[in-house]
Amino acid sequence: MHGPDETFVRFLCETVHPVVRSDPDTVDQLVRLYNEKLAADGWSLVVTEEMSGRPVFEGRRRSGAKQPSKIGQPQGRGTPPSDRNWACPRPRRSYRLL
């Protein structure tokens, strides 16, 4: 998989968002699994707010984590700084059924 870590971490946040996952046990299991795997690369998902009493997660760089190497990253496009926290985008408020 190629691309910025921030994009992947945002995707993981979306997979456990309250609009996507309604079962709190599943969310807990996934976040625990994600954090185990992300720890090797210096990331973790943390609760930053609640929606209807359920956690909303954000990807954070763990303190003391090494910054990734710039070698092999695409040239010509700016990539966001890795030390920034990236919140999952807010869901759209339209919940129409098609």
SETI-151851 format. One record per atom (N, C-alpha, C, O): residue number from 1; residue in three letters; atom name; x, z, y. Coordinates in Angstrom, 2 decimals. Layout:
BEGIN
resi	resn	name	u	w	v
NUM	ALA	CA	X	Z	Y $
...
This chain:
BEGIN
resi	resn	name	u	w	v
1	MET	N	0.85	0.00	-1.17 $
1	MET	CA	0.00	0.00	0.00 $
1	MET	C	0.89	0.00	1.23 $
1	MET	O	1.86	0.76	1.32 $
2	HIS	N	0.57	-0.85	2.16 $
2	HIS	CA	1.36	-0.96	3.39 $
2	HIS	C	0.47	-0.64	4.58 $
2	HIS	O	-0.71	-1.00	4.61 $
3	GLY	N	1.04	0.03	5.54 $
3	GLY	CA	0.31	0.36	6.76 $
3	GLY	C	0.68	1.76	7.23 $
3	GLY	O	1.36	2.50	6.52 $
4	PRO	N	0.24	2.09	8.42 $
4	PRO	CA	0.57	3.40	8.99 $
4	PRO	C	-0.08	4.54	8.20 $
4	PRO	O	-1.20	4.42	7.71 $
5	ASP	N	0.64	5.64	8.09 $
5	ASP	CA	0.10	6.82	7.43 $
5	ASP	C	-1.20	7.27	8.09 $
5	ASP	O	-2.13	7.70	7.42 $
6	GLU	N	-1.25	7.17	9.40 $
6	GLU	CA	-2.41	7.63	10.15 $
6	GLU	C	-3.69	6.93	9.71 $
6	GLU	O	-4.74	7.55	9.61 $
7	THR	N	-3.59	5.63	9.43 $
7	THR	CA	-4.76	4.86	9.00 $
7	THR	C	-5.25	5.36	7.65 $
7	THR	O	-6.45	5.52	7.44 $
8	PHE	N	-4.33	5.60	6.73 $
8	PHE	CA	-4.69	6.08	5.41 $
8	PHE	C	-5.30	7.48	5.47 $
8	PHE	O	-6.29	7.77	4.80 $
9	VAL	N	-4.71	8.35	6.29 $
9	VAL	CA	-5.22	9.71	6.41 $
9	VAL	C	-6.62	9.70	7.03 $
9	VAL	O	-7.48	10.47	6.62 $
10	ARG	N	-6.84	8.84	8.01 $
10	ARG	CA	-8.20	8.71	8.59 $
10	ARG	C	-9.20	8.27	7.53 $
10	ARG	O	-10.32	8.77	7.49 $
11	PHE	N	-8.78	7.34	6.67 $
11	PHE	CA	-9.66	6.89	5.58 $
11	PHE	C	-10.01	8.07	4.66 $
11	PHE	O	-11.17	8.24	4.30 $
12	LEU	N	-9.02	8.87	4.30 $
12	LEU	CA	-9.28	10.02	3.44 $
12	LEU	C	-10.26	10.99	4.11 $
12	LEU	O	-11.14	11.54	3.44 $
13	CYS	N	-10.11	11.19	5.41 $
13	CYS	CA	-11.06	12.05	6.14 $
13	CYS	C	-12.48	11.51	6.02 $
13	CYS	O	-13.43	12.27	5.84 $
14	GLU	N	-12.62	10.22	6.11 $
14	GLU	CA	-13.95	9.61	6.03 $
14	GLU	C	-14.57	9.82	4.65 $
14	GLU	O	-15.79	9.94	4.54 $
15	THR	N	-13.76	9.86	3.60 $
15	THR	CA	-14.31	10.02	2.25 $
15	THR	C	-14.89	11.41	2.00 $
15	THR	O	-15.63	11.61	1.05 $
16	VAL	N	-14.55	12.38	2.85 $
16	VAL	CA	-15.09	13.73	2.70 $
16	VAL	C	-15.94	14.14	3.91 $
16	VAL	O	-16.25	15.32	4.08 $
17	HIS	N	-16.32	13.18	4.72 $
17	HIS	CA	-17.15	13.45	5.90 $
17	HIS	C	-18.56	13.85	5.44 $
17	HIS	O	-19.05	13.30	4.45 $
18	PRO	N	-19.22	14.79	6.14 $
18	PRO	CA	-20.56	15.23	5.74 $
18	PRO	C	-21.59	14.11	5.63 $
18	PRO	O	-22.53	14.22	4.83 $
19	VAL	N	-21.45	13.06	6.40 $
19	VAL	CA	-22.39	11.94	6.30 $
19	VAL	C	-22.19	11.18	4.99 $
19	VAL	O	-23.13	10.56	4.48 $
20	VAL	N	-20.99	11.22	4.44 $
20	VAL	CA	-20.65	10.47	3.23 $
20	VAL	C	-20.84	11.32	1.97 $
20	VAL	O	-21.36	10.84	0.97 $
21	ARG	N	-20.41	12.59	2.02 $
21	ARG	CA	-20.47	13.49	0.86 $
21	ARG	C	-21.36	14.67	1.17 $
21	ARG	O	-21.12	15.41	2.12 $
22	SER	N	-22.40	14.84	0.37 $
22	SER	CA	-23.32	15.96	0.60 $
22	SER	C	-23.02	17.16	-0.28 $
22	SER	O	-23.48	18.26	0.02 $
23	ASP	N	-22.27	16.99	-1.37 $
23	ASP	CA	-21.99	18.09	-2.29 $
23	ASP	C	-20.73	18.84	-1.86 $
23	ASP	O	-19.63	18.28	-1.91 $
24	PRO	N	-20.87	20.11	-1.41 $
24	PRO	CA	-19.70	20.85	-0.93 $
24	PRO	C	-18.64	21.09	-2.00 $
24	PRO	O	-17.45	21.16	-1.68 $
25	ASP	N	-19.04	21.21	-3.26 $
25	ASP	CA	-18.05	21.40	-4.33 $
25	ASP	C	-17.16	20.16	-4.50 $
25	ASP	O	-15.96	20.27	-4.71 $
26	THR	N	-17.77	18.99	-4.40 $
26	THR	CA	-17.01	17.75	-4.50 $
26	THR	C	-16.05	17.63	-3.33 $
26	THR	O	-14.89	17.23	-3.50 $
27	VAL	N	-16.52	17.97	-2.14 $
27	VAL	CA	-15.66	17.93	-0.94 $
27	VAL	C	-14.47	18.86	-1.14 $
27	VAL	O	-13.34	18.47	-0.87 $
28	ASP	N	-14.72	20.08	-1.59 $
28	ASP	CA	-13.62	21.03	-1.82 $
28	ASP	C	-12.60	20.50	-2.82 $
28	ASP	O	-11.40	20.61	-2.61 $
29	GLN	N	-13.09	19.93	-3.91 $
29	GLN	CA	-12.19	19.38	-4.94 $
29	GLN	C	-11.35	18.23	-4.38 $
29	GLN	O	-10.14	18.17	-4.61 $
30	LEU	N	-11.99	17.33	-3.65 $
30	LEU	CA	-11.27	16.18	-3.10 $
30	LEU	C	-10.23	16.62	-2.07 $
30	LEU	O	-9.10	16.13	-2.08 $
31	VAL	N	-10.61	17.52	-1.18 $
31	VAL	CA	-9.68	17.97	-0.14 $
31	VAL	C	-8.49	18.68	-0.78 $
31	VAL	O	-7.35	18.49	-0.35 $
32	ARG	N	-8.75	19.49	-1.78 $
32	ARG	CA	-7.66	20.17	-2.48 $
32	ARG	C	-6.71	19.15	-3.12 $
32	ARG	O	-5.49	19.26	-2.99 $
33	LEU	N	-7.27	18.15	-3.79 $
33	LEU	CA	-6.46	17.10	-4.42 $
33	LEU	C	-5.69	16.30	-3.36 $
33	LEU	O	-4.49	16.07	-3.51 $
34	TYR	N	-6.38	15.88	-2.30 $
34	TYR	CA	-5.71	15.12	-1.23 $
34	TYR	C	-4.55	15.92	-0.65 $
34	TYR	O	-3.46	15.39	-0.47 $
35	ASN	N	-4.79	17.19	-0.35 $
35	ASN	CA	-3.73	18.00	0.27 $
35	ASN	C	-2.54	18.21	-0.66 $
35	ASN	O	-1.40	18.26	-0.20 $
36	GLU	N	-2.79	18.32	-1.96 $
36	GLU	CA	-1.67	18.43	-2.92 $
36	GLU	C	-0.79	17.19	-2.84 $
36	GLU	O	0.44	17.29	-2.83 $
37	LYS	N	-1.42	16.03	-2.79 $
37	LYS	CA	-0.68	14.76	-2.77 $
37	LYS	C	-0.07	14.48	-1.40 $
37	LYS	O	1.06	13.99	-1.31 $
38	LEU	N	-0.79	14.79	-0.34 $
38	LEU	CA	-0.31	14.52	1.02 $
38	LEU	C	0.86	15.42	1.42 $
38	LEU	O	1.67	15.05	2.27 $
39	ALA	N	0.95	16.60	0.82 $
39	ALA	CA	2.00	17.56	1.17 $
39	ALA	C	3.39	16.96	1.01 $
39	ALA	O	4.29	17.27	1.79 $
40	ALA	N	3.57	16.12	0.01 $
40	ALA	CA	4.88	15.49	-0.23 $
40	ALA	C	5.33	14.63	0.95 $
40	ALA	O	6.52	14.44	1.17 $
41	ASP	N	4.36	14.11	1.71 $
41	ASP	CA	4.67	13.27	2.86 $
41	ASP	C	4.46	13.98	4.19 $
41	ASP	O	4.51	13.36	5.26 $
42	GLY	N	4.22	15.29	4.13 $
42	GLY	CA	4.12	16.06	5.36 $
42	GLY	C	2.77	16.03	6.05 $
42	GLY	O	2.70	16.28	7.25 $
43	TRP	N	1.71	15.73	5.33 $
43	TRP	CA	0.37	15.66	5.91 $
43	TRP	C	-0.55	16.67	5.24 $
43	TRP	O	-0.27	17.14	4.14 $
44	SER	N	-1.64	16.99	5.91 $
44	SER	CA	-2.72	17.77	5.30 $
44	SER	C	-4.02	17.47	6.04 $
44	SER	O	-4.00	17.06	7.20 $
45	LEU	N	-5.13	17.69	5.36 $
45	LEU	CA	-6.44	17.59	5.98 $
45	LEU	C	-6.87	19.00	6.33 $
45	LEU	O	-6.81	19.90	5.49 $
46	VAL	N	-7.30	19.19	7.56 $
46	VAL	CA	-7.74	20.51	8.02 $
46	VAL	C	-9.12	20.40	8.66 $
46	VAL	O	-9.49	19.36	9.20 $
47	VAL	N	-9.87	21.48	8.58 $
47	VAL	CA	-11.20	21.52	9.20 $
47	VAL	C	-11.02	21.69	10.71 $
47	VAL	O	-10.30	22.58	11.16 $
48	THR	N	-11.67	20.83	11.47 $
48	THR	CA	-11.56	20.91	12.93 $
48	THR	C	-12.90	21.18	13.61 $
48	THR	O	-12.95	21.60	14.76 $
49	GLU	N	-13.98	20.95	12.89 $
49	GLU	CA	-15.31	21.22	13.44 $
49	GLU	C	-16.30	21.25	12.29 $
49	GLU	O	-15.94	21.04	11.13 $
50	GLU	N	-17.54	21.52	12.62 $
50	GLU	CA	-18.60	21.51	11.61 $
50	GLU	C	-19.73	20.61	12.08 $
50	GLU	O	-20.00	20.46	13.27 $
51	MET	N	-20.40	20.02	11.09 $
51	MET	CA	-21.58	19.20	11.34 $
51	MET	C	-22.66	19.71	10.40 $
51	MET	O	-22.53	19.62	9.18 $
52	SER	N	-23.71	20.24	10.96 $
52	SER	CA	-24.81	20.81	10.17 $
52	SER	C	-24.29	21.85	9.18 $
52	SER	O	-24.76	21.93	8.04 $
53	GLY	N	-23.32	22.65	9.62 $
53	GLY	CA	-22.79	23.72	8.79 $
53	GLY	C	-21.78	23.28	7.74 $
53	GLY	O	-21.33	24.09	6.93 $
54	ARG	N	-21.42	21.99	7.75 $
54	ARG	CA	-20.44	21.49	6.77 $
54	ARG	C	-19.18	21.04	7.50 $
54	ARG	O	-19.25	20.60	8.64 $
55	PRO	N	-18.02	21.16	6.84 $
55	PRO	CA	-16.75	20.89	7.51 $
55	PRO	C	-16.50	19.41	7.80 $
55	PRO	O	-16.87	18.53	7.02 $
56	VAL	N	-15.88	19.17	8.93 $
56	VAL	CA	-15.38	17.85	9.31 $
56	VAL	C	-13.86	17.98	9.37 $
56	VAL	O	-13.33	18.89	10.01 $
57	PHE	N	-13.16	17.07	8.70 $
57	PHE	CA	-11.71	17.18	8.55 $
57	PHE	C	-10.97	16.22	9.47 $
57	PHE	O	-11.49	15.20	9.90 $
58	GLU	N	-9.74	16.60	9.74 $
58	GLU	CA	-8.82	15.79	10.55 $
58	GLU	C	-7.45	15.84	9.87 $
58	GLU	O	-7.06	16.87	9.33 $
59	GLY	N	-6.74	14.72	9.90 $
59	GLY	CA	-5.39	14.68	9.35 $
59	GLY	C	-4.40	15.25	10.34 $
59	GLY	O	-4.43	14.94	11.53 $
60	ARG	N	-3.51	16.10	9.83 $
60	ARG	CA	-2.48	16.70	10.67 $
60	ARG	C	-1.13	16.61	9.99 $
60	ARG	O	-1.02	16.74	8.77 $
61	ARG	N	-0.12	16.39	10.80 $
61	ARG	CA	1.26	16.48	10.32 $
61	ARG	C	1.57	17.94	10.12 $
61	ARG	O	1.29	18.76	10.99 $
62	ARG	N	2.15	18.27	8.99 $
62	ARG	CA	2.53	19.65	8.74 $
62	ARG	C	3.75	19.99	9.57 $
62	ARG	O	4.63	19.15	9.75 $
63	SER	N	3.81	21.20	10.08 $
63	SER	CA	4.95	21.59	10.91 $
63	SER	C	6.23	21.54	10.09 $
63	SER	O	6.26	21.97	8.93 $
64	GLY	N	7.27	21.01	10.69 $
64	GLY	CA	8.56	20.89	10.01 $
64	GLY	C	8.68	19.67	9.12 $
64	GLY	O	9.71	19.47	8.48 $
65	ALA	N	7.63	18.83	9.07 $
65	ALA	CA	7.68	17.64	8.23 $
65	ALA	C	8.61	16.60	8.84 $
65	ALA	O	8.65	16.42	10.06 $
66	LYS	N	9.34	15.91	7.98 $
66	LYS	CA	10.23	14.85	8.46 $
66	LYS	C	9.39	13.68	8.93 $
66	LYS	O	8.35	13.37	8.35 $
67	GLN	N	9.86	13.03	9.98 $
67	GLN	CA	9.19	11.83	10.47 $
67	GLN	C	9.55	10.67	9.55 $
67	GLN	O	10.69	10.58	9.09 $
68	PRO	N	8.61	9.77	9.28 $
68	PRO	CA	8.91	8.65	8.40 $
68	PRO	C	9.92	7.69	9.03 $
68	PRO	O	10.02	7.59	10.25 $
69	SER	N	10.64	7.02	8.18 $
69	SER	CA	11.62	6.04	8.64 $
69	SER	C	10.91	4.83	9.21 $
69	SER	O	9.82	4.47	8.75 $
70	LYS	N	11.50	4.20	10.21 $
70	LYS	CA	10.92	3.00	10.80 $
70	LYS	C	11.33	1.75	10.02 $
70	LYS	O	10.82	0.66	10.30 $
71	ILE	N	12.24	1.88	9.06 $
71	ILE	CA	12.70	0.74	8.29 $
71	ILE	C	11.54	0.19	7.46 $
71	ILE	O	10.83	0.95	6.80 $
72	GLY	N	11.36	-1.10	7.49 $
72	GLY	CA	10.34	-1.75	6.69 $
72	GLY	C	8.98	-1.80	7.36 $
72	GLY	O	8.05	-2.37	6.79 $
73	GLN	N	8.83	-1.23	8.54 $
73	GLN	CA	7.57	-1.33	9.24 $
73	GLN	C	7.49	-2.67	9.97 $
73	GLN	O	8.51	-3.18	10.43 $
74	PRO	N	6.29	-3.23	10.08 $
74	PRO	CA	6.15	-4.52	10.75 $
74	PRO	C	6.65	-4.45	12.19 $
74	PRO	O	6.46	-3.45	12.88 $
75	GLN	N	7.27	-5.50	12.61 $
75	GLN	CA	7.78	-5.59	13.98 $
75	GLN	C	6.75	-6.31	14.84 $
75	GLN	O	5.93	-7.07	14.33 $
76	GLY	N	6.81	-6.08	16.14 $
76	GLY	CA	5.94	-6.79	17.06 $
76	GLY	C	4.66	-6.06	17.38 $
76	GLY	O	4.07	-6.29	18.43 $
77	ARG	N	4.21	-5.19	16.51 $
77	ARG	CA	3.01	-4.40	16.78 $
77	ARG	C	3.43	-2.96	16.95 $
77	ARG	O	4.26	-2.44	16.19 $
78	GLY	N	2.86	-2.34	17.92 $
78	GLY	CA	3.15	-0.93	18.10 $
78	GLY	C	2.39	-0.11	17.07 $
78	GLY	O	1.22	-0.37	16.79 $
79	THR	N	3.05	0.87	16.51 $
79	THR	CA	2.36	1.79	15.61 $
79	THR	C	2.24	3.12	16.33 $
79	THR	O	3.13	3.51	17.08 $
80	PRO	N	1.15	3.82	16.10 $
80	PRO	CA	0.96	5.08	16.79 $
80	PRO	C	2.03	6.09	16.39 $
80	PRO	O	2.54	6.04	15.27 $
81	PRO	N	2.37	7.01	17.27 $
81	PRO	CA	3.36	8.01	16.92 $
81	PRO	C	2.88	8.86	15.77 $
81	PRO	O	1.70	9.23	15.71 $
82	SER	N	3.79	9.19	14.84 $
82	SER	CA	3.42	9.92	13.63 $
82	SER	C	3.19	11.39	13.86 $
82	SER	O	2.61	12.06	13.01 $
83	ASP	N	3.62	11.92	14.99 $
83	ASP	CA	3.46	13.35	15.22 $
83	ASP	C	2.12	13.69	15.87 $
83	ASP	O	1.84	14.85	16.15 $
84	ARG	N	1.31	12.67	16.11 $
84	ARG	CA	0.02	12.88	16.75 $
84	ARG	C	-1.03	13.22	15.69 $
84	ARG	O	-0.95	12.74	14.57 $
85	ASN	N	-2.00	14.03	16.04 $
85	ASN	CA	-3.10	14.34	15.14 $
85	ASN	C	-4.16	13.25	15.27 $
85	ASN	O	-4.45	12.80	16.38 $
86	TRP	N	-4.71	12.84	14.16 $
86	TRP	CA	-5.67	11.75	14.17 $
86	TRP	C	-7.00	12.23	13.63 $
86	TRP	O	-7.13	12.54	12.45 $
87	ALA	N	-7.97	12.28	14.51 $
87	ALA	CA	-9.30	12.71	14.10 $
87	ALA	C	-10.02	11.55	13.44 $
87	ALA	O	-9.79	10.38	13.76 $
88	CYS	N	-10.89	11.88	12.52 $
88	CYS	CA	-11.74	10.86	11.91 $
88	CYS	C	-12.72	10.39	12.97 $
88	CYS	O	-13.23	11.20	13.74 $
89	PRO	N	-12.99	9.08	13.03 $
89	PRO	CA	-13.93	8.59	14.03 $
89	PRO	C	-15.31	9.20	13.84 $
89	PRO	O	-15.72	9.52	12.72 $
90	ARG	N	-16.01	9.36	14.92 $
90	ARG	CA	-17.36	9.91	14.87 $
90	ARG	C	-18.28	8.92	14.19 $
90	ARG	O	-18.17	7.71	14.41 $
91	PRO	N	-19.20	9.39	13.36 $
91	PRO	CA	-20.13	8.47	12.73 $
91	PRO	C	-21.11	7.92	13.75 $
91	PRO	O	-21.39	8.56	14.77 $
92	ARG	N	-21.62	6.76	13.47 $
92	ARG	CA	-22.66	6.20	14.33 $
92	ARG	C	-23.90	7.05	14.18 $
92	ARG	O	-24.14	7.63	13.12 $
93	ARG	N	-24.67	7.14	15.22 $
93	ARG	CA	-25.85	7.99	15.19 $
93	ARG	C	-27.08	7.28	14.62 $
93	ARG	O	-28.11	7.91	14.42 $
94	SER	N	-26.99	6.01	14.35 $
94	SER	CA	-28.10	5.27	13.78 $
94	SER	C	-28.03	5.38	12.26 $
94	SER	O	-27.07	4.91	11.65 $
95	TYR	N	-29.03	5.98	11.65 $
95	TYR	CA	-29.05	6.15	10.21 $
95	TYR	C	-30.20	5.35	9.60 $
95	TYR	O	-30.88	5.81	8.68 $
96	ARG	N	-30.41	4.16	10.11 $
96	ARG	CA	-31.47	3.30	9.62 $
96	ARG	C	-31.20	2.88	8.19 $
96	ARG	O	-30.05	2.65	7.80 $
97	LEU	N	-32.24	2.77	7.42 $
97	LEU	CA	-32.12	2.20	6.07 $
97	LEU	C	-32.46	0.73	6.16 $
97	LEU	O	-33.47	0.34	6.76 $
98	LEU	N	-31.62	-0.08	5.58 $
98	LEU	CA	-31.87	-1.53	5.64 $
98	LEU	C	-32.63	-2.01	4.46 $
98	LEU	O	-32.92	-3.20	4.36 $
